[in-house]
Amino acid sequence: MSDATTVGSPPPHPAAGYIEPGTAAFRRATLALASAGFTTFALMHCVQPLLPEFARRFGITAAASSLAVSVTTVCLAAALPVFGALSEAWGRKAIMVASLLVVGALTAAMAFVSDWTVLLVLRAVEGVAFAGLPALAMAYLGEEFHPRVIGRAVGLYVAGTACGGMAGRLVAATLTDFVSWQFAMAVIGGAGMLAGVLVWVRLPASAHFRPRTLAAGSLARTYVAHLADPVLVRLFFEALLLLGSFITLYNYVTFHLMEPPYVLSQASVGFVFVVFLVGILGSAWSGAGMDLLGRRRMVMLNIGLMLAGVLITTWVWLPAVIGGVALVTFGFFGAHSVASGWVATRVRHGRAQASALYLVFYYVGASVAGTSGGLFWESWGWPGVVGFLCALLSVALVAAYGLPADDVVVTDSPRRSAAEGV
């Protein structure tokens, strides 16, 4: 299951072993990684449409119910640097497979939980286990795919996460309405374990991974070097604001749509998440748009679309609310696809650590904003949530304006990275 090469073995020729489009390896790798992204996001967010159900069944507030999402993402953020470091010694594939198997089993175990505290503990442990996949998938993409097709591969991976986010929410909501939320967790958890087996069998072994000794000092210097790069820091900040806004919207739109004047059922709210499909279009559109407009303009344009979508949801007409959510989804996946791919290609040294830092900010934003949004919901309802989202996205837009207009990739040198910043 390990994809590590032998320590001290000669490095492969720079052009050797890259995964090229049109090959069997490309099809296997993109299928495996898209499946991993699909399942990871399905497992991570399957509880999101169930927050009103949790609030009702366990007698808790909307903000408290959001902890089922936030406790997972904050533990994920805390564990990402650890797994990023371990992957430099142990390899990418083995950890990704183990992550999917463990999270699938923990999700299935939720079917037997009847206590809110126990459920939160399981979700917290899941958050730690989740850390074994997202940053490592990006690192694998950056190492194993030919540089000229990384953008396409990242787009396919992010598209898989979009489909997974939709499917996990939709399946959980529908099965909860017609059977029970416990049955939904059992089904989704089983799917996670099957995905782990698929990645084990189909993902090609690494050709460019070189195992390194785990040295705390070296790892710390790598993280410091990344945090000294102003462009990376802006991209990390974008990650925090983008996912924070996105998760907040989806956490509380379920409550909004189950109240008057809509009064939708649990299953009907679940079908609203079909709009996740437009995330695929957003990723693909942004990948192509970078060639014409550049990365900075694409990030700013997508944030603008998110702002417009948030404002559209204030219209008291169900199709407008759904359309606004769809526009936010399109813009989010477009911006995230560009920003995460930018991080993967900007650095050549410590790629797993750079991806891990991006995702630390990403999931901290989800945890903090996702639960904070509940305070706005409880105090001012949906207009309060909209105001909170507009504030977050306005800051994101200003931060994006400070990104460089060009797409220069820095060298391995931490000194040059910190000094030049482009």
DAMOSUL-V489052 format. One record per backbone hydrogen bond with DSSP energy under -1.0 kcal/mol. CO is the residue of the C=O (numbers start at 1). NH is the residue of the N-H. E is the energy in kcal/mol with one decimal. If there is no record, write none. Layout:
{{CO;NH;E} {CO;NH;E}}
This chain:
{{6;9;-2.2} {13;16;-2.2} {19;146;-1.9} {20;23;-1.1} {23;27;-1.9} {24;28;-2.7} {25;29;-2.8} {26;30;-2.6} {27;31;-2.0} {28;32;-2.6} {29;33;-2.8} {30;34;-2.5} {31;35;-2.3} {32;36;-2.2} {33;37;-2.8} {34;38;-2.7} {35;39;-2.7} {36;40;-2.6} {37;41;-2.1} {38;42;-1.8} {39;43;-2.8} {40;44;-2.4} {41;45;-2.0} {45;48;-1.5} {47;50;-1.2} {48;51;-1.4} {50;54;-2.9} {51;55;-2.7} {52;56;-2.0} {53;57;-3.1} {54;58;-2.8} {55;60;-1.3} {61;65;-2.3} {62;66;-1.4} {64;67;-1.5} {65;68;-1.8} {66;69;-1.6} {66;70;-2.7} {67;71;-2.5} {69;73;-2.0} {70;74;-2.5} {71;75;-1.5} {72;76;-2.2} {73;77;-2.3} {74;78;-2.0} {75;79;-1.8} {76;80;-1.6} {79;83;-2.2} {80;84;-2.7} {81;85;-2.0} {82;86;-2.6} {83;87;-2.2} {85;88;-1.0} {86;89;-1.2} {86;90;-2.9} {87;91;-1.8} {88;212;-2.3} {92;96;-2.1} {93;97;-2.5} {94;98;-2.3} {95;99;-2.4} {96;100;-1.9} {97;101;-2.1} {98;102;-2.5} {99;103;-2.6} {100;104;-2.2} {101;105;-1.8} {102;106;-2.4} {103;107;-2.5} {104;108;-2.1} {105;109;-1.8} {108;111;-1.5} {109;112;-1.9} {110;113;-1.8} {115;119;-2.1} {116;120;-2.2} {117;121;-2.1} {118;122;-2.4} {119;123;-2.2} {120;124;-2.2} {121;125;-2.4} {122;126;-2.3} {123;127;-1.8} {124;128;-1.5} {125;129;-2.2} {126;130;-3.0} {129;132;-1.7} {130;133;-2.0} {133;137;-2.7} {134;138;-1.8} {135;139;-2.2} {136;140;-2.7} {137;141;-2.3} {138;142;-2.4} {139;143;-1.9} {140;144;-2.9} {141;145;-1.6} {144;19;-3.3} {146;149;-2.6} {149;153;-2.4} {150;154;-3.2} {151;155;-2.1} {152;156;-2.0} {153;157;-2.3} {154;158;-3.0} {155;159;-2.2} {156;160;-1.9} {157;161;-1.8} {158;162;-2.1} {159;163;-2.3} {160;164;-2.4} {161;165;-2.7} {162;166;-1.9} {163;167;-3.0} {164;168;-2.9} {165;169;-1.4} {166;170;-2.9} {167;171;-3.0} {168;172;-2.0} {169;173;-2.5} {170;174;-2.5} {171;175;-2.7} {172;176;-1.9} {173;177;-1.9} {174;178;-2.1} {175;179;-3.0} {180;184;-1.7} {181;185;-2.0} {182;186;-1.9} {183;187;-2.2} {184;188;-2.4} {185;189;-2.5} {186;190;-2.0} {187;191;-1.8} {188;192;-1.7} {189;193;-1.7} {190;194;-1.8} {191;195;-2.0} {192;196;-1.7} {193;197;-1.6} {194;198;-2.0} {195;199;-2.5} {196;200;-2.0} {197;201;-2.1} {198;202;-2.9} {199;203;-2.0} {213;215;-1.1} {215;219;-2.6} {216;220;-2.6} {217;221;-2.2} {218;222;-2.0} {219;223;-2.4} {220;224;-2.7} {221;225;-2.6} {222;226;-2.2} {223;227;-2.4} {224;228;-1.1} {226;229;-1.2} {229;233;-2.3} {230;234;-1.9} {231;235;-2.2} {232;236;-2.6} {233;237;-2.5} {234;238;-2.4} {235;239;-2.0} {236;240;-1.9} {237;241;-2.1} {238;242;-3.0} {239;243;-2.1} {240;244;-1.6} {241;245;-2.0} {242;246;-2.3} {243;247;-3.0} {244;248;-1.7} {245;249;-2.2} {246;250;-2.0} {247;251;-2.6} {248;252;-1.7} {249;253;-1.8} {252;256;-2.2} {253;257;-2.4} {254;258;-1.0} {257;264;-2.8} {259;262;-1.5} {259;263;-2.1} {265;269;-2.4} {266;270;-1.9} {267;271;-1.7} {270;273;-1.3} {271;274;-1.5} {272;275;-1.8} {273;276;-2.0} {274;277;-2.3} {275;278;-1.6} {276;279;-1.9} {277;280;-1.1} {278;282;-2.3} {279;283;-2.3} {280;284;-2.4} {281;285;-3.0} {282;286;-2.1} {283;287;-2.1} {284;288;-2.0} {285;289;-2.6} {286;290;-1.6} {289;293;-3.1} {290;294;-1.5} {294;298;-1.6} {295;299;-2.5} {296;300;-2.5} {297;301;-2.8} {298;302;-2.2} {299;303;-2.1} {300;304;-2.2} {301;305;-1.9} {302;306;-1.9} {303;307;-2.4} {304;308;-2.3} {305;309;-2.4} {306;310;-2.4} {307;311;-2.1} {308;312;-2.0} {309;313;-1.3} {311;314;-1.5} {312;315;-1.9} {315;317;-2.3} {317;321;-1.9} {318;322;-2.5} {319;323;-2.5} {320;324;-2.7} {321;325;-2.3} {322;326;-2.4} {323;327;-2.2} {324;328;-2.3} {325;329;-2.2} {326;330;-2.5} {327;331;-2.4} {328;332;-2.7} {329;333;-2.3} {330;334;-1.8} {331;335;-2.6} {332;336;-3.0} {333;337;-2.1} {334;338;-1.8} {335;339;-2.8} {336;340;-2.8} {337;341;-1.6} {338;342;-2.1} {339;343;-1.9} {340;344;-1.9} {341;345;-1.7} {342;346;-1.5} {343;347;-1.1} {346;410;-1.2} {350;354;-2.2} {351;355;-2.5} {352;356;-2.3} {353;357;-2.5} {354;358;-2.2} {355;359;-2.2} {356;360;-2.2} {357;361;-2.2} {358;362;-2.1} {359;363;-2.7} {360;364;-2.2} {361;365;-2.3} {362;366;-1.4} {363;367;-2.2} {364;368;-2.8} {365;369;-2.0} {366;370;-1.5} {367;371;-1.6} {368;372;-2.4} {369;373;-2.6} {371;374;-1.1} {372;375;-1.3} {372;376;-1.1} {373;377;-2.2} {374;378;-2.6} {375;379;-1.5} {376;380;-2.9} {377;381;-1.8} {381;385;-1.5} {382;386;-2.6} {383;387;-2.2} {384;388;-2.0} {385;389;-2.4} {386;390;-2.5} {387;391;-1.8} {388;392;-2.0} {389;393;-2.6} {390;394;-1.9} {391;395;-1.8} {392;396;-1.9} {393;397;-2.1} {394;398;-1.9} {395;399;-2.4} {396;400;-2.2} {397;401;-1.4} {400;403;-1.7} {413;417;-2.3} {414;418;-2.6} {415;419;-2.3} {416;420;-2.8} {417;421;-1.3}}
